[in-house]
């Protein structure tokens, strides 16, 4: 069960898990859709519940950045490099004042991408 697997990862104290939460949520959503054989009327209530939880508790730029910068996901075949992910990284850097020169980070991100 994908949701149970994600919960085990998140509750683990043996290793840092932040880099795995965003990927886990993507996999959970895909698994629920596959279990329901991609029938919207069947999976929609579950996906809505997952998204509501995600938006309320876990939709944070830090999770997005840890997903994007984690080589285990970055070099995987199913890596999702979308605009919201890049925007989340930029928002994190700008809002948290982690980097005085965002242009340098943008150049570095294009090299990493």
MDAnalysis code that builds the backbone (N, CA, C; Angstrom):
import MDAnalysis as mda
import numpy as np

u = mda.Universe.empty(339, n_residues=113, atom_resindex=np.repeat(np.arange(113), 3), trajectory=True)
u.add_TopologyAttr("name", ["N", "CA", "C"] * 113)
u.add_TopologyAttr("resid", np.arange(1, 114))
u.add_TopologyAttr("resname", ["UNK", "UNK", "UNK", "UNK", "UNK", "UNK", "UNK", "UNK", "UNK", "UNK", "UNK", "UNK", "UNK", "UNK", "UNK", "UNK", "UNK", "UNK", "UNK", "UNK", "UNK", "UNK", "UNK", "UNK", "UNK", "UNK", "UNK", "UNK", "UNK", "UNK", "UNK", "UNK", "UNK", "UNK", "UNK", "UNK", "UNK", "UNK", "UNK", "UNK", "UNK", "UNK", "UNK", "UNK", "UNK", "UNK", "UNK", "UNK", "UNK", "UNK", "UNK", "UNK", "UNK", "UNK", "UNK", "UNK", "UNK", "UNK", "UNK", "UNK", "UNK", "UNK", "UNK", "UNK", "UNK", "UNK", "UNK", "UNK", "UNK", "UNK", "UNK", "UNK", "UNK", "UNK", "UNK", "UNK", "UNK", "UNK", "UNK", "UNK", "UNK", "UNK", "UNK", "UNK", "UNK", "UNK", "UNK", "UNK", "UNK", "UNK", "UNK", "UNK", "UNK", "UNK", "UNK", "UNK", "UNK", "UNK", "UNK", "UNK", "UNK", "UNK", "UNK", "UNK", "UNK", "UNK", "UNK", "UNK", "UNK", "UNK", "UNK", "UNK", "UNK"])
u.atoms.positions = np.array([
    [0.835, -1.179, 0.000],
    [0.000, 0.000, 0.000],
    [0.883, 1.246, 0.000],
    [0.780, 2.090, -1.007],
    [1.677, 3.235, -1.140],
    [1.579, 4.245, 0.000],
    [0.385, 4.465, 0.518],
    [0.237, 5.442, 1.601],
    [0.923, 4.949, 2.866],
    [0.777, 3.690, 3.169],
    [1.417, 3.124, 4.351],
    [2.935, 3.177, 4.219],
    [3.432, 2.896, 3.030],
    [4.874, 2.956, 2.784],
    [5.402, 4.373, 3.008],
    [4.674, 5.376, 2.506],
    [5.083, 6.770, 2.710],
    [5.064, 7.132, 4.190],
    [4.042, 6.693, 4.907],
    [3.975, 6.984, 6.345],
    [5.137, 6.356, 7.100],
    [5.541, 5.166, 6.706],
    [6.702, 4.534, 7.345],
    [7.975, 5.332, 7.093],
    [8.121, 5.845, 5.889],
    [9.303, 6.658, 5.565],
    [9.306, 7.930, 6.396],
    [8.164, 8.589, 6.462],
    [8.072, 9.854, 7.188],
    [8.295, 9.657, 8.680],
    [7.814, 8.558, 9.234],
    [7.955, 8.303, 10.674],
    [9.303, 7.712, 11.057],
    [10.138, 7.443, 10.099],
    [11.437, 6.836, 10.369],
    [12.375, 7.824, 11.063],
    [13.090, 7.331, 12.049],
    [14.092, 8.150, 12.725],
    [15.502, 7.725, 12.339],
    [15.615, 6.741, 11.470],
    [16.932, 6.205, 11.148],
    [17.694, 7.050, 10.125],
    [16.987, 7.838, 9.313],
    [17.664, 8.674, 8.322],
    [16.793, 9.892, 8.029],
    [17.378, 10.950, 7.489],
    [16.587, 12.121, 7.118],
    [15.591, 11.770, 6.014],
    [14.365, 12.228, 6.139],
    [13.325, 11.819, 5.199],
    [12.736, 12.959, 4.379],
    [13.101, 14.204, 4.651],
    [12.468, 15.322, 3.964],
    [12.593, 15.200, 2.449],
    [13.713, 14.745, 1.961],
    [13.918, 14.619, 0.524],
    [13.050, 13.568, -0.131],
    [12.389, 12.755, 0.662],
    [11.573, 11.678, 0.116],
    [10.078, 11.959, 0.189],
    [9.675, 12.979, 0.917],
    [8.251, 13.244, 1.121],
    [7.571, 13.676, -0.176],
    [8.151, 14.629, -0.885],
    [7.538, 15.114, -2.131],
    [7.422, 13.982, -3.154],
    [8.489, 13.223, -3.316],
    [8.449, 12.089, -4.244],
    [7.408, 11.070, -3.801],
    [7.329, 10.831, -2.511],
    [6.342, 9.881, -1.988],
    [4.918, 10.304, -2.291],
    [4.644, 11.595, -2.189],
    [3.297, 12.079, -2.488],
    [2.967, 11.910, -3.972],
    [3.942, 12.126, -4.822],
    [3.728, 11.913, -6.263],
    [3.418, 10.440, -6.513],
    [4.194, 9.571, -5.898],
    [3.998, 8.126, -6.102],
    [2.658, 7.646, -5.537],
    [2.256, 8.193, -4.393],
    [0.973, 7.816, -3.805],
    [-0.164, 8.187, -4.748],
    [-0.133, 9.396, -5.283],
    [-1.188, 9.828, -6.199],
    [-1.248, 8.943, -7.442],
    [-0.095, 8.622, -7.998],
    [-0.056, 7.750, -9.173],
    [-0.567, 6.356, -8.847],
    [-0.211, 5.850, -7.673],
    [-0.640, 4.505, -7.289],
    [-2.149, 4.437, -7.082],
    [-2.714, 5.457, -6.452],
    [-4.164, 5.479, -6.243],
    [-4.885, 5.500, -7.587],
    [-4.375, 6.298, -8.526],
    [-4.992, 6.345, -9.857],
    [-4.882, 4.995, -10.564],
    [-3.754, 4.333, -10.396],
    [-3.571, 3.022, -11.031],
    [-4.485, 1.977, -10.404],
    [-4.620, 2.017, -9.082],
    [-5.506, 1.070, -8.394],
    [-6.938, 1.242, -8.875],
    [-7.333, 2.472, -9.115],
    [-8.693, 2.770, -9.587],
    [-8.794, 2.712, -11.106],
    [-7.756, 2.185, -11.740],
    [-7.716, 2.004, -13.190],
    [-7.989, 3.306, -13.942],
    [-7.454, 4.405, -13.424],
    [-7.568, 5.733, -14.034],
    [-9.004, 6.180, -14.278],
    [-9.923, 5.711, -13.462],
    [-11.325, 6.145, -13.560],
    [-11.523, 7.294, -12.565],
    [-11.714, 8.468, -13.120],
    [-11.762, 9.692, -12.318],
    [-12.798, 9.601, -11.208],
    [-13.958, 9.101, -11.504],
    [-15.014, 9.042, -10.491],
    [-14.636, 8.148, -9.305],
    [-13.748, 7.191, -9.529],
    [-13.310, 6.314, -8.441],
    [-12.161, 6.907, -7.635],
    [-11.172, 7.495, -8.311],
    [-10.009, 7.974, -7.566],
    [-10.126, 9.414, -7.086],
    [-11.038, 10.192, -7.627],
    [-11.134, 11.602, -7.278],
    [-11.301, 11.850, -5.774],
    [-12.175, 11.142, -5.055],
    [-12.304, 11.414, -3.615],
    [-10.995, 11.178, -2.849],
    [-10.258, 10.162, -3.236],
    [-8.991, 9.861, -2.566],
    [-7.922, 10.902, -2.891],
    [-7.840, 11.267, -4.152],
    [-6.858, 12.278, -4.567],
    [-7.181, 13.629, -3.922],
    [-8.465, 13.967, -3.844],
    [-8.850, 15.221, -3.186],
    [-8.423, 15.230, -1.726],
    [-8.605, 14.120, -1.046],
    [-8.198, 14.006, 0.357],
    [-6.681, 14.117, 0.500],
    [-5.954, 13.436, -0.358],
    [-4.486, 13.496, -0.336],
    [-4.018, 14.923, -0.605],
    [-4.598, 15.566, -1.622],
    [-4.200, 16.933, -1.954],
    [-4.536, 17.917, -0.843],
    [-5.672, 17.720, -0.192],
    [-6.051, 18.608, 0.912],
    [-5.032, 18.499, 2.043],
    [-4.631, 17.270, 2.382],
    [-3.613, 17.054, 3.420],
    [-2.279, 17.653, 3.006],
    [-1.932, 17.424, 1.744],
    [-0.666, 17.937, 1.225],
    [-0.637, 19.456, 1.313],
    [-1.702, 20.096, 0.847],
    [-1.746, 21.562, 0.847],
    [-1.742, 22.135, 2.260],
    [-2.380, 21.453, 3.184],
    [-2.487, 21.967, 4.551],
    [-1.198, 21.794, 5.342],
    [-0.526, 20.659, 5.185],
    [0.599, 20.338, 6.063],
    [1.962, 20.261, 5.385],
    [2.011, 19.842, 4.149],
    [3.304, 19.483, 3.564],
    [3.704, 20.275, 2.331],
    [2.824, 21.086, 1.812],
    [3.162, 21.827, 0.597],
    [4.051, 23.012, 0.966],
    [5.314, 22.729, 1.132],
    [6.271, 23.746, 1.540],
    [7.431, 23.763, 0.560],
    [7.994, 24.939, 0.373],
    [9.104, 25.084, -0.557],
    [10.300, 24.228, -0.163],
    [10.477, 24.019, 1.126],
    [11.612, 23.230, 1.593],
    [11.515, 21.775, 1.124],
    [10.305, 21.212, 1.120],
    [10.119, 19.848, 0.629],
    [10.399, 19.779, -0.870],
    [9.954, 20.792, -1.599],
    [10.186, 20.843, -3.042],
    [11.682, 20.917, -3.333],
    [12.378, 21.786, -2.610],
    [13.820, 21.940, -2.828],
    [14.559, 20.653, -2.499],
    [14.170, 19.991, -1.418],
    [14.859, 18.753, -1.058],
    [14.609, 17.657, -2.087],
    [13.438, 17.666, -2.704],
    [13.149, 16.723, -3.792],
    [14.008, 17.045, -5.014],
    [14.039, 18.314, -5.408],
    [14.766, 18.730, -6.602],
    [16.267, 18.497, -6.467],
    [16.808, 18.727, -5.285],
    [18.252, 18.632, -5.087],
    [18.724, 17.234, -4.693],
    [17.809, 16.298, -4.502],
    [18.160, 14.939, -4.124],
    [18.569, 14.147, -5.378],
    [19.834, 13.769, -5.494],
    [20.288, 13.043, -6.693],
    [19.554, 11.725, -6.924],
    [19.042, 11.119, -5.874],
    [18.307, 9.867, -6.034],
    [17.076, 10.058, -6.910],
    [16.481, 11.227, -6.870],
    [15.313, 11.511, -7.700],
    [15.688, 12.266, -8.974],
    [16.637, 13.178, -8.851],
    [17.020, 14.027, -9.976],
    [17.447, 13.202, -11.193],
    [18.135, 12.104, -10.960],
    [18.646, 11.293, -12.066],
    [17.813, 10.048, -12.328],
    [16.627, 9.990, -11.739],
    [15.715, 8.876, -11.995],
    [14.927, 9.158, -13.277],
    [14.444, 8.116, -13.904],
    [13.709, 8.261, -15.164],
    [12.373, 8.972, -14.992],
    [11.769, 8.872, -13.812],
    [10.450, 9.459, -13.612],
    [10.488, 10.783, -12.846],
    [11.629, 11.459, -12.868],
    [11.772, 12.744, -12.172],
    [10.847, 13.784, -12.788],
    [10.116, 14.503, -11.943],
    [9.194, 15.533, -12.406],
    [9.823, 16.901, -12.184],
    [10.308, 17.478, -13.249],
    [10.963, 18.784, -13.207],
    [9.987, 19.811, -13.766],
    [9.067, 20.242, -12.940],
    [8.005, 21.130, -13.396],
    [8.239, 22.563, -12.940],
    [7.520, 23.467, -13.518],
    [7.618, 24.885, -13.166],
    [7.310, 25.118, -11.677],
    [6.271, 24.493, -11.086],
    [6.034, 24.722, -9.657],
    [7.211, 24.297, -8.769],
    [7.927, 23.285, -9.190],
    [9.085, 22.845, -8.411],
    [10.173, 23.912, -8.469],
    [10.459, 24.410, -9.640],
    [11.483, 25.457, -9.761],
    [11.043, 26.736, -9.055],
    [9.766, 27.077, -9.160],
    [9.264, 28.259, -8.465],
    [9.375, 28.101, -6.955],
    [9.133, 26.903, -6.465],
    [9.259, 26.651, -5.032],
    [10.672, 26.864, -4.538],
    [11.637, 26.443, -5.327],
    [13.041, 26.642, -4.954],
    [13.376, 28.125, -4.931],
    [12.951, 28.838, -5.952],
    [13.231, 30.275, -6.010],
    [12.542, 31.023, -4.874],
    [11.290, 30.655, -4.583],
    [10.578, 31.290, -3.472],
    [11.290, 31.045, -2.151],
    [11.777, 29.840, -1.978],
    [12.504, 29.508, -0.749],
    [13.734, 30.381, -0.608],
    [14.488, 30.503, -1.664],
    [15.706, 31.304, -1.614],
    [15.408, 32.791, -1.389],
    [14.392, 33.289, -2.056],
    [14.063, 34.710, -1.921],
    [13.422, 35.034, -0.574],
    [12.469, 34.229, -0.153],
    [11.738, 34.510, 1.079],
    [12.569, 34.302, 2.329],
    [13.434, 33.353, 2.309],
    [14.215, 33.045, 3.506],
    [15.547, 33.787, 3.543],
    [15.796, 34.587, 2.527],
    [17.053, 35.352, 2.439],
    [18.273, 34.448, 2.596],
    [18.190, 33.287, 1.999],
    [19.295, 32.337, 2.079],
    [20.436, 32.708, 1.147],
    [20.105, 33.488, 0.157],
    [21.117, 33.841, -0.831],
    [20.971, 35.317, -1.180],
    [22.021, 36.099, -0.979],
    [21.920, 37.519, -1.299],
    [21.833, 37.800, -2.797],
    [22.358, 36.910, -3.623],
    [22.341, 37.124, -5.071],
    [21.631, 35.955, -5.748],
    [20.336, 36.133, -6.014],
    [19.527, 35.077, -6.615],
    [19.986, 34.757, -8.031],
    [20.568, 35.706, -8.724],
    [21.037, 35.459, -10.092],
    [22.111, 34.377, -10.143],
    [22.980, 34.354, -9.153],
    [24.009, 33.312, -9.087],
    [23.354, 31.948, -8.932],
    [22.342, 31.876, -8.084],
    [21.642, 30.607, -7.870],
    [20.936, 30.173, -9.151],
    [20.323, 31.101, -9.854],
    [19.660, 30.761, -11.116],
    [20.638, 30.163, -12.115],
    [21.822, 30.743, -12.201],
    [22.838, 30.203, -13.103],
    [23.234, 28.786, -12.692],
    [23.403, 28.587, -11.399],
    [23.789, 27.269, -10.897],
    [22.668, 26.249, -11.128],
    [21.419, 26.673, -10.944],
    [20.298, 25.757, -11.157],
    [20.200, 25.327, -12.618],
    [20.514, 26.229, -13.535],
    [20.474, 25.832, -14.951],
    [21.561, 24.810, -15.248],
    [22.679, 24.897, -14.565],
    [23.734, 23.889, -14.744],
    [23.301, 22.544, -14.153],
    [22.600, 22.599, -13.033],
    [22.149, 21.370, -12.360],
    [21.011, 20.723, -13.146],
    [20.212, 21.518, -13.809],
    [19.052, 20.995, -14.545],
    [19.469, 20.359, -15.791],
])
